[in-house]
Amino acid sequence: MDKPMVKIASCNVTDCSYNKHNSCHTMAITVGGPGDTCPNCDTYMHSNQKGGVMDVQGGIGACKVENCSYNQSLECTAQSVDVGVHESHPDCFTYKPK
């Protein structure tokens, strides 16, 4: 089976090393952590070094937020995802509780 990866439509976390022009340019991010109820971007990295590839539109590699309605078998099923700053950390703004 070939499942397309859910893409990150926008990211306004401008201090992230993977963010260029409000877009995520890493292959995939992980959302949340074990037992988390907060849909934080686990891949966020603040560094002087820029990462990612300009031709890549970031996607969701895994979702560990068990209470998200888009989480099926730790995979994201949303049409697309928006990431932004929430209480000084990056979150998945597409998150919808079950």
C-alpha positions as CSV (number, residue, x, y, z in Angstrom):
1,M,0.0,0.0,0.0
2,D,1.2,3.5,-0.8
3,K,-0.1,6.2,1.5
4,P,0.7,9.8,0.7
5,M,2.2,11.8,3.6
6,V,0.0,14.6,5.0
7,K,1.7,17.9,4.1
8,I,2.3,20.9,6.3
9,A,0.4,23.7,4.5
10,S,1.9,26.5,6.6
11,C,4.3,27.0,9.5
12,N,4.6,30.4,11.2
13,V,7.4,29.2,13.7
14,T,10.0,31.5,12.0
15,D,12.8,30.7,14.5
16,C,12.8,27.0,13.5
17,S,15.8,25.9,11.6
18,Y,13.5,24.1,9.0
19,N,11.3,27.2,8.4
20,K,11.9,29.2,5.3
21,H,9.3,31.8,4.1
22,N,6.7,30.4,6.5
23,S,7.0,26.9,5.1
24,C,8.5,23.7,6.6
25,H,11.3,22.2,4.6
26,T,12.2,19.0,6.4
27,M,11.1,15.6,5.1
28,A,8.7,15.0,8.0
29,I,8.0,16.1,11.5
30,T,6.8,14.2,14.5
31,V,3.8,15.7,16.4
32,G,3.6,15.1,20.2
33,G,5.3,12.8,22.5
34,P,4.4,9.7,24.4
35,G,1.3,10.4,26.5
36,D,1.1,14.0,25.3
37,T,-2.1,15.9,25.1
38,C,-0.4,18.9,23.5
39,P,0.2,18.5,19.8
40,N,3.7,20.1,19.9
41,C,6.1,19.8,16.9
42,D,8.7,17.4,18.3
43,T,11.0,18.2,15.3
44,Y,11.3,21.9,16.1
45,M,14.9,23.1,16.3
46,H,16.3,26.5,17.0
47,S,19.9,26.8,15.7
48,N,22.1,29.2,13.7
49,Q,22.4,26.4,11.1
50,K,19.4,26.2,8.6
51,G,18.2,22.7,7.8
52,G,15.9,21.1,5.3
53,V,15.7,21.2,1.5
54,M,14.0,24.1,-0.3
55,D,12.3,21.9,-2.8
56,V,10.7,19.8,0.0
57,Q,7.3,20.6,1.5
58,G,7.3,19.2,5.0
59,G,4.9,16.4,6.0
60,I,3.7,14.6,9.1
61,G,5.9,11.5,9.7
62,A,4.2,10.4,12.9
63,C,1.6,11.7,15.4
64,K,1.9,10.6,19.0
65,V,-1.1,12.6,20.3
66,E,-3.5,9.8,21.1
67,N,-6.5,12.0,21.7
68,C,-6.4,13.7,18.3
69,S,-9.3,12.8,16.0
70,Y,-7.0,12.7,13.0
71,N,-4.7,10.1,14.6
72,Q,-5.2,6.6,13.2
73,S,-2.6,4.1,14.2
74,L,-0.2,7.0,15.0
75,E,-0.6,8.3,11.5
76,C,-2.1,11.7,10.6
77,T,-5.3,11.6,8.4
78,A,-6.0,15.3,8.1
79,Q,-6.1,16.9,4.6
80,S,-3.2,19.1,5.6
81,V,-1.7,20.6,8.7
82,D,-0.9,24.1,9.9
83,V,1.9,24.6,12.5
84,G,2.2,27.7,14.7
85,V,3.3,29.1,18.0
86,H,1.2,28.3,21.1
87,E,2.3,29.4,24.5
88,S,5.9,29.8,23.3
89,H,6.3,26.4,21.6
90,P,5.3,25.1,18.2
91,D,2.0,23.2,18.0
92,C,-0.1,21.5,15.3
93,F,-3.0,23.9,14.8
94,T,-5.0,21.3,13.0
95,Y,-5.3,19.2,16.1
96,K,-8.9,18.3,17.0
97,P,-9.6,16.4,20.2
98,K,-11.7,13.1,19.9
